[in-house]
Amino acid sequence: MPRLFLFSVWCSAILLAAGSAFSQATFPSPTLTSIYPLGGKPNSTVELTLRGTDLDGPQAIMIGNRVIGIKSTTKVSIPLLDDLPVGLHDLRFIGHYGVSNPRVFEISALDTVESSGTNTKPDKAQKVTLDSVIQGVFKSAFPHWFTIDLKKGQHLTATFDGARFDTRTEMLGTLSAPSGRELAHLRAGVLAFTAPADGTYRLRLNELMFRSGDDYGYRVTLSSKAPPAPLAGKPGPPRPVQIGQTIKDAFLAHGLTHSFDLAFKAGDRFIIEVHSHDLGHPTDPHLVIENFKKDAAGKETLTPQAEIADAPAISPAPSINLPNRDPLYAYEAKADGTFRITLLDNFSTTEPFELRILKDAPKPAPLIALNPIYSGTATKTAEIGSANVLRGGISALEIIAPNRNAFSEPVELKADKLPAGVTCLGGFIGKGQSLGYIAFQAAADAPAGAGVLDGIPQSRFVSFALADLTRGYTQYRSSGAPVLGVSTQTSPALIQTEKTDIFEVAADAKLDIDLKVTRHADFTDALTLKALGLIDAAKAPTVAIPAKGNAGKLSLDVKALKLAPGDYGLILTGPAKMKVRRGIEELAEAETAAKKALGDQKEAQKKLAAANADATPKKAELVKAATAEVKAADAAKTTADKLVNDLTAKSAAKDATFIVYSNPIRIRVKEVAKK
């Protein structure tokens, strides 16, 4: 089961400059803004409601790797079989336009109490018990009240983590005595209490800023177990550590430091890594490395070697700024020696950390997939996105390989377990680089669907759309392997190189790469494509393809790009505007229903005519029944026609901006020939 956690990024100059494909692209792409409920019990059935945009043509819900067929997005009965293990799972929607972003859904062995929503006053509090889960949505600004019976000495531990459940809710919780006196509060998502006497206690839950709506759901676990004691690191003398060893401990409060001595031999190559922030802890590790020597008289001396406060920069820079405050240092020893390693947390927390002394870089590389991003004009928004490839087109995932260093070998990007009709075109991350692109191509008749990609262990998502980064911060969530979907929308254009070989060029030369463009019949505009993967996107080379053109040429001045000898991977991407119609399937269903309503109306009118012509004593009764039937048929026809008119207006062709990609391109920069 994937570990999920929140990354909160206060807006910065780098983040403000990041260009999100989904703030510029408007093509149909399923987006889940919220789900309810947020969890359920094994071997039960939940009535699931999905909310979002472009949820047309519902086909299935994907929970983890399990696909469950659906026909609507409201009150869908989902069986939770026991093949879904207890824990957190990603839940996605699959429909006409592919697969949505994930939302967290919990499988829990505990019984669930659904908040009625009417328990907004103490005298309307709902009864709950220990070892259960409270689940609800703040539909109004009023708090939700609950009562719980506790015996003297019983523990109550209430826990809530909104980020963990992909909800906007920031929770306040208060436990009160029967007299009304407040006894305990929810702090950092945990309320811990031991009952001093038998009694019925009141639990009040409310949203911090009294915000309300479908995005403000919650799941609060009520446990009879006392919360675990926090890790408490202890100061002491430097501890010996060896190459290949991992130390697990907790930071010391008040800026106190841990110290370690690492002995090494000439020729040793090793990597010192600190992991805490990327494990989901709100920390900022600080690593100091000094050369330690002791002379014959026992005198100790320390000389500076390195001081690292952040993770290595990702090169080229990714299209969005993902925070990682965990430092890393790679070293190749020229002589025998000893490092004194000093470690502290700049935030002065007592959160856990791992100090890893690696002999080699991790194999395979710990890859992280990001949703397709177009680094175009600067934007001040953050949008939820999803990874879908359009019929007859190519899409890509941006892949980050964190903690890379000069020792890091090239990485061939591959993925298996693809959706039907999709081919993986691969990708490449060069030696010492941290970023690349893996591309996928969908056949012209590929069916809508989705697949969990095998070969990329992690993915990262924007949790909630943000209209203005100057008024908030972007929240990211990390999850398991990425899911790729197929949209039945046809791509505006297919961009391909004339050759798929590795292109070779000298470090002081220029390289021309011929391109061919296969256009959708409705797409005739010019294209401007950026070459991503070589250098930072802001300075990336571009290629222009004229309106109605079906060919182009990418020209790379290798010397001007300052590309050192070695292998590089790149991909071309850019916006393409084309008219699309949304809700076509829904309109077709409405038109079918309207035709039926028209037939029912005509049939009712025939019955009324026959009743009026009847000469028997039952004429009055027949006329009355037929008149009522005509009235009902007229009303049904009016309703059906209105729905058709509304959906016709909704499905009118409108301009949409797509993001198109080329196949991955591989170049090999060679040493300049000696004269």
N, C-alpha and C positions, 0 to 999 in steps of 0.2 A: 504494500500500500504506500503510495507516495506521501512524503512528508510535505505539508503545506504550511506556508507562513507568509507574513506580510512584509513588504518593503515599503516604507513611507519616505518619500523624497520631498523635502522642502524645495520649492522651485529655485533654480539657480540659472545663471547665464547660459550654461550648457544646455540645461533642460528646455529653457525657453527657445533655444535655437533649433531644437530637434523638430523634424518635420514628420508628422504621423500620416501614413497613407490614409488613415480613416478620418482624418480631419479634412483631407483634400479629396478623397475618393467618396463617391456617393452611390456606387453600384450596390445592388441588393446583396446583403450579407447578413445571415442570421445573427442576432444579438440578444442574449438573455440578460435582462436587467435585474430580474429577481425570480426566485422560485419559492413556492410554499406547498407543503411544509419543508423544513430544512433537514428532516431526518425521519427515521422510522425504525421499527424493530424487525429482526429477521422473521421470516414466515408470516408476515402480515401484508396487508394491502393498503397503500396510501392513495389518497385522492390528490393528485399533483396538479397544481396550477402554475403555468409558465407565463411570464410577462416579458415583453421585449418588442423588437422590430424585425421585420422581414421573416416572420415565422410562417411563411407560406408553405402549403403542401406538406403538412406534418407527416413524417414517415415513422420516426422512432425516437426514443430516448436512449441515450447511451450513459450507463452508470458504470464507471471504470471501463472494463472491456466488454461488458454485457450490453446487448442491444435488445430493447423492448419495443415492439411495434405500437404505434399510437395513431389516432385519427383526428385528434383535436389538441388544443393547447390549454383547455379549461377543464378542470376536474377529471383528469385522466387517471384511470385506475392502474396503478403500477404494483405488480406483485414483487415483494422483496423475498426472494427465495434464499435458502440458507447457503447458496453458493456465493453469496456476497458476504465477505468477512466483515466482522465488526471493525469500525474505523471510519475514516473520512475518505470519500470518493468524489471524483469529478463527475458532474452530471452535465450532459450536453444535449442539445436539440439537433435533430437531423431532419432536413426538409428539402424543398425544391431548390433552395439556393445553397445547400451544403450543410456544414456543421457549424454550430455556434461556439462562442467562448464558453468556458466551463463555469459552473457554479458548484459550490461545495454541498454535498449531501452526506449526512452521517447515518451509518448503520450502528445502532446501539442496542445492547441486550436489555437495557432498562426500559420500563414502561414509560410512556409519554402522556403527559397531561396537557391537553390543548387549552390555552387561555381562551376564555369565552369572549373576551373583548368588552364584556359588560361589567367586569370586576374592577371598575374604575374608582370605587370608594371602599373604605375599610369595611363597611357593613355588607358589601357585596363580594367579599373576598372568597376565592376558590380554595377548597381543601386540597392539599398536596401531601405527599408522604416522602420519607427518606428513600434514597436509592431510586430516584425517578428523574425524569427530564421534563422541565416546563418549556413549552413551545408556544410562540405567539407572534403577533405583529402589532406594532403600535399604530393603530388606525387613527388615533387622535392624540392630542398632547397630554391626555390624562394618564396617570400611572396605572399599572396593573397590580392588584393586591391578591395575596395568597395567605393562607394560614397553614401551620404545620405543628403537629403535636410532638413534643420532645419529652423524654424522661430525663431526670437528673443525671448528669454525667454523659449524656449522649452528645456525640459530635455532629455538627452540620457543616459541611463544606460545600458552598455554592460557587460554581465556576462559570464564567462566560468569557468568550473571546470572539468579538465581532469580526475581526480580521480573519480568524480561522474559518469562519462560516460565510465569508463573502457578503457581509451585511454592513450597511452604513451605521448601524446602531452603536452608539457609545453609551454604555449602561451605567446607571447609578442603582445601587441596591442597598436597602436598609432593613435590618431585622430589629423588630421591636418586641418588648415585653407585653404581656396582656394589659399592663397599665398604660402602655403607650410610650414608655421610655425607650429610647434608641440604645441598642446593645452592641450592634456590629454593623460594619459597612463593607461594601464591595470595594476592594482596593486592588488595582492592577489586575482586575478580572477575578479576584478570589475573595470570598467572604468566609471566614473561619470562626466558628462559635462552638462553645461547649455549654450545654444548658446547666444553669446553677440550681434549677428546680424543675419539677414536673410542670408542664403548662402548655397552653396553646399560644404559639408565637406568630407574629405577623411579618410577612415578607413583602416589601414594597419594591417594585421594579419600575423605573422610568428612564426615558431617553434623556441623556445629559442636557441637550439643548431643546428638549420638548419637541423635537421634529417628529413627523409622522408620515405614513404612507407605506406603500408596498415594499419599499427598499429597507424598511426598518423592522425586520424580523429578528427573532432571537431564539436561542436554545440555551437554557440554563440547567446545568446538571446539579442535582442535590445528592450529595454523597454522605454516608454515615462514617466515612473514614476521615481521620484528621489529615490535613494537607502534609505532604512530605517536608521534612526540614530542608531548608535551602542549603546548597553546597557552601561550605565555608573554608576557603583556602587559608592556610596558616603560614605566616612569615617564618623564615628560617635561613640557615646557611645555604649557599649554592648547592644544587643537586646535580650529580653527574647524569648526563644523557648521552646516548650513543646514536650513531647513524643507523637509521632503520627503526628507531624507537618513537612511540607516541606517548606523550604525557597528557592525561586528562585531569583537569583541576578547575578551580574557580578563581576569578580575579579577587584581589584583596581590596578592601574598602580604603577610602581616604588616600588613594594614590600610592599605596604601598606596593612593592614590587616582588615578583618571583624572580629568582636567579637560577641559572643552569650553566654547567660547564660542559662543553663539547670538545673532546679531544679528537684530532684527525691526523692523518698521515699525508705526506707529499703525494700528489696524484689523485687524492680523494676528490670526488665530485658529489655534492649533496645540495639539497634544497631545504631551507628552513621555512616552514609554513605555520601560520597561526590561523586557526579557524574558530570563530565565535559569531561574528556578525552574519556570516553566510549560513550559519546554523539556525538563524532566526532570533538571535539575542540582540537587545538594544545596546550594543557595545561599540567601542572604538579602540581596538587594541593598538598598543604602541610597543614596537620592538626595537631594542638597542643591542647592538653586537659590538663587543670590544675584544681586542687581543689580550689574552691573560698570560702573564709570565711570572715565574717565581725563581729568584736567584738562589745560589747556594746557601745564602744566609737566611733564606726564608722570606725575603722581602718581595711583596707582590706589586706588580705594576699592570695598569690597564691603559691601552691606547685605542682610540676610536677606530672602528672598522666600518660600521654602517648604522644608520638610524632610519627606520622605516615606519611610517604612520598609516600608509594606505596600501591597497592592493596594486599590483602593476597595472599600468594603463593598458586598455584594450586597443590594439592596433590592427588595422585602422579603427578609428573611433566608431562605435555602434551608432545606429540612427536614433536611439534614445539613451538617455543617461541612466544606467543601472548602478545603484550604489553598491560598493563592496569596500568595507573599511578594514579588511583583514590583510596584514602585511605578509610579504614573501621575500626571501633573499636566496639567490643561487650563487654557489661558490665553487671554484676549482682550486685546490690547495697546491701551491708551488713548493711548500715546505711543511714539515711537521709543525703542529701548533695546537692551541686551545682557544676556543672562543668562550667568553663570558656572555651569556644571553640573558638579558633583563627584559621582563615583560610586565606591563601594567595596562589598565583600562583608563583611557582619557576621561571617560564618563564616570569613573569611580564606582562602578557597579560591582556586585559580587556574583555576576553571571558566570556560567561555565565557559571554558575554552579548551581547545586541543592544540598542543604544540607538537607538530609532526616534523621529524627529521628524515627526509626521504633521500634514498640513494639515487633514485631515478624519478623522472616525471611520471605521474600516474598513467597506466596503460590499461584500457583505452582512455583517451583524454575525456575529462568530465564535461561533455558538451551540453550547452543550453540553447534551446530554440526560442526565437522571438517571432511574433506574428509578422507578416509582410509589412515592411515599412518603406515608404518612399521619402527619401531625403531631398525634398524640393524646397519650396519657399518656406521661410521661417513661419512657425505657427505658435500660438499661445494656448493651444488646447491639447487635451489628452483624450483619446477615444478608445473605446473597447473595440477590439478587432477579432477576427477569426481567420483561420488558415484554410482557404478554399481555392481550388484550381477550376477554372472555367472550361467548358467544353471547347476543344480545339485550341487551347491556349496553354501557356506555361505560367506557373506561379512558383514562388520561392519562400523558403524560411531563412531568416538571418540566424547564423549559428555563432555562438560565442564559446570559446574555449578559455575559461578563466585561468589565472595563475600560470600563464605561459612565461617562459624565459628563454635565454639564448640557447639552452640545451634542448629545448622542445623540438621534436621532430615534426615533419609535415603530417597532416591528417587528411586522409581520403574520406569524404563525407558520403555515407551510404544509408539507405533506409529500406526496410522490407515491410511486409504485411500491408501493402498499399490497397486503397479502395479499387473496386473493379473499374477497368478502363483507364487506369493511371500507370504511368511509367516513371520510375525515378531516373533522373538524368545525372545524379551525383553532384559533387561539389568538392572544394579543395581549400584547405587552410595551409599556408606556407610555413616553412620553418621559422620558429620564433614569433609568428603572427598569432593573433588571438581571434580573428574574425573571418568568416567565410559565408558562402551561400550554397544551399542545397536546393535543387530545382526539380519540379515535377511537371509532367505533360499529360493532359487528359485527351483521350480520343474524342472525335466529333460526336460520338454517340454514347459517351460514358454515362452510366446511370447515376442519379443522385445517391449519395452514400457517404461513408466515412470509414477510416481505419486508423487504429493506434499504431503509429510508426515504431518499428523495431530498429534500433541502432542509435537513437538519440535519447538519452536517459531523462532529460529534464526539459521543461518549457517554462516560460514566464509570461505573465499577462498583466495588462492594465485591469484593475478590479472595477473601477467606476469611471465613467466619462467625466471629464472636467472641462467646462466651457471656457474657463479663464484661469491659467496657471498662476496669475498674480493674486488670485483670491483663494488659493488653496494649495494642496500638495497632491502629487500623483501617488496612488497606491498600486503597488505591484504585488502579485502573488506568484509564488513558485509552485510548480506541480510536477507530475510525472511526465512520461513520454508525450510528445505532441500528437495531436489528432489532426489528420488531413481530411478535408471534405471535398466533395465534387458538386459543383453547381451546374444545373442544366441550362444556365445562361451561357450563350456563346461568347467567346472572347472577341474583343474588337480586332486583335491582330496577333499573329504568331510570328515572333522574331527569332530567326535562326542564322547561325553562321553558315557560309557555303561549305566550310570544312569543319570537321570535329576533331582534327588532330591537335597535338600540342604545337602552338605557334612559337618558333624560336627567333630570337633577336639578340643582337649584341648590345651591351650596356650603353654604348654611345650612339645607337642607331634609332631609326624610327620603324614602326610596324603598322602596316595597313591590314585590316581584317574585313573582308567582304561580308555583307549581310543580305539576307533575303527576307521579304515581308509578305506574309499571306494575310490578306485583309478580310474582315467580315464585309458583306455586301453593303452594309449601312455605314461603314467607317471609312471616311475619305480624308480626314484631317492629317495635317503634318504631325510628325512625332519628333520629340526631343528626348533622347535617352542618355542617362548617366551611367558611367562605368564604375560600379561599386566593387570594393574589395581590394583595390590597389593602394589608394591613399584615402584620407578623410573625405567624406562626401562633399564638403563645401568646395573643395578644390578638384573634384573628380573630372576627368575628361568627359566630353559629351559628343554625341553624334546626332546629326539632323537628317531626318528623312522627309522629303517634301510631300505635300498633299497628293494623295492618290499614288504616291511612289511605292514601288515594290522592291526597292533595293537601296542599300546605303553602305557606308564605309566608315569603320572606326579607325581613327589614326591615333597612335600612341607614340609620343616622343619620350622614349625610355630614359634618355639622358636628363631631360627636363623634369621628369617624374622622380628622378633620383632613386631608381630601382636598382638595388644591389643584385649581383648575380644570384640566381636561384629560381625556383618555380613559384608561380603566383596563380591564384584563381580569381576570376572576376565575373560579373554578370551585368547585363544592361537592363535598365528599368526606367520607366517614365509613365506619365499620365496619358490617357487616351479617352477622349470624350465621345460618347455615342448615345443615341436615344434608346431608352428601354421602357418596357411596360411592366409594371408591378401588378400582382394580384390577378394574373390571367386565369389561373386555375379556379380561383374563387369566383371570378366573373363567369366562367363557363358553367360552374355549378349553379350560380344564380340564374343564368339564362335558361338552363334546363328546368329549374324549378318554376321559372316564369312561364315557360311553355306548358308545363303541367297545369299551372294555375289557370292559364287561358283555356285549356281543354276542360278543366273542372267547371269553369265559369260557363262555357258553352253547354256542357252537359246539364248543369243546373237550370239554365234558361230553357232548354228543351223540356225538362221535367215540369217547369212552371207553365209552359205553353200547353203541355199535355194535361196538366191539372185544370187549367182554365177551360179546356175543351171537354172536360169530363162531364157526363150527364147523370152520374149516379148521386145518391144521397151523400156520398163521402167527398163530394167536390170541395166543399169549404175546408174540410180537414186537409185534403191533398194540396189545395192552394196555399194554405197556411204553412204547411211543411216545406213546400217547394219554394215559397217566398223567403223563408228563413235560410234555406239552402243557397238561394241566389245571393242573398245578402252576405252570407259567410264567404261565398265564392268571390264576390266582388271585393270584399275586404282583403281576402288572401291575394287576389290579383293585384290590387293596389299596392299592398306591402311588397309583393314580389317585384313589381315594376319599379318601385322606388329603390329597392336594393340593387336592381340591375343598373338604374341610372346613377346611383351613388358609386357603385363599383366601376362603371364605365368611366366616370370622371376620374376616379382614383387610378385606373389603369391606363389613362391616356399617356401616350409616349412623351417622356420627358428626358432632358439631357442628364446623363450620369457620367461621372468621371471614374474610369477604371484605371487600374495599375497593371501594365503589361511588363513581361520579363522576357529576356532572351534565354537560350540554353546556356549553361555554364561555359565559360571560356577559360582555357588554360594556356598560360604563356611561360616560356623558359628564357630567362635572361642569362646570356652567356658572357663570360669574361671578354674584354676587348682584346682582339687579336694583336699580338706583339708584332711590331714592324721590324 
